[in-house]
Amino acid sequence: MRVDVVSIFPGYLDALDLSLVGKARRDGVLDLRVHDLRDWTTDRHRTVDDTPFGGGAGMVMRPDVWGRALDDVLGEGGSGRTVLVLPTPSGERLTQRSVEDLATADRLVIACGRYEGIDARVADHYAGAEAPEVREISLGDYVLNGGEVAALVVVEAVARLLPGVVGNPESLVEESHGTGSKGGLLEYPVYTKPAEWAGRPVPDVLLSGHHGKVARWRRDQALERTVRRRPDLIEALEPAELDRGDRAVLARHGWFLPAEGAPVRVRVRPGRSGDADALAELAAATFPLACPPELGEADIAAFVAENLGAARFASYLTDARYRVQVAETSGGLVGYTLVVLPSTAEEPPDAEDVAALVPDRPAAELSKCYVLPAFQGSGVAGALLEAVRREVAAIDVEGRPVAVLWLGTNAANRRARAGYGKHGYTTVGPRRFQVGEQPMEDVVMALGLTAEPGDNRR
Ligand code: JD8
């Protein structure tokens, strides 16, 4: 690849004589040429700038000088794909993906501006031409004094992708930000000898020799770092590239994968009075989906109107006998739970058959646990159940910690039963009841809350 850099400070690029880029130049893999813009000035002061039209501070670089320089440099090269790279704070953010694209070109010409920048007609002039392609790029949202630093970055980032520059091309695939398997995540932490430094040991797993565990640990570290430092990258992750382990790490940090699309930040929090309308809307959207087919639409609509309206939720949110948890995204509520607490420590569940199946007291009912279809199987329901367990396990009724959480779920709803089972609920027996004229069969499941010896739940 040939790269030409034009600058009024050509010495700035001397660093590219060093290290891998220097070797690539000596090996002929990279033909890097640095030009002094002043070679294309015509006055004895070698002037490259002038005052800005429209007034204002500073000086602007002249288009005619740049035009002569770029016409000459662009004219030197053969055919093939040429990209004119114009570093500017107002450019598109340079990313590994755009670097990978630049690395497929035959030639790059990088124009380093100074002062207040280059007259805007230069970019327009070359962008209007058949060739070269023009890329206005920025390194990031901070202000530098010129384009030279960006030229150093572009040359190093592109050169190391050229065949034969980096010793083990395998490591390129492994790198973060790239399109390789680790693409889109930050690097995991790395360690080397001594195994103990400043009282700090190396993580045991890295000394285990167990490659599978090491790979999993490194992946988890990369995910956790990315969640903490670059949540924007999590939103850009390709769901198909996330395995079960990845999804578990993301879920632990509040990121869940909906049925369609990229990971979403879901916050689980206690319901508050302002949630009533959104909860009623969510309940109306989710309750019918969990109803067995034999239940008629009319019965369902009647039940929703009677029991799941905004007014009912407003009462749940302000009445201490009820606890509401909600799962919320930036787009609104996607899940909720409702727990009914006993008024007294010995108050039995309101259905006799349940009271017999759930003897422990105080007993609280997980009355509602619903998640929008797009988030079913994403782990959001599990996060809600974990929040419910933590919240209810911390509640005393007449000074006695709530001993058990019980729920009734449709016997035919295998997914729900499996989900509750995964979170510690065990089936304690059937529960039969009527909806209108329709006989229904639920299973009752229960989760013991009070600490057994060695059980650290409390
Ligand atoms: C090119 C002139 C300086 C910028 C007045 C300070 C890139 N990420 C980046 N930040 N800054 C640059 C950059 C700065 C440049 C030039 C790139 C040419 N300046 C100007 C506008 C405000 N001075 C950059 N890539």
Boltz pocket constraint, residues with backbone or C-beta under 6 A from the ligand:
constraints:
  - pocket:
      binder: B
      contacts: [[A, 87], [A, 88], [A, 89], [A, 91], [A, 112], [A, 113], [A, 114], [A, 115], [A, 116], [A, 117], [A, 118], [A, 137], [A, 138], [A, 139], [A, 140], [A, 141], [A, 142], [A, 143], [A, 144], [A, 145], [A, 146], [A, 147], [A, 150]]
      max_distance: 6.0
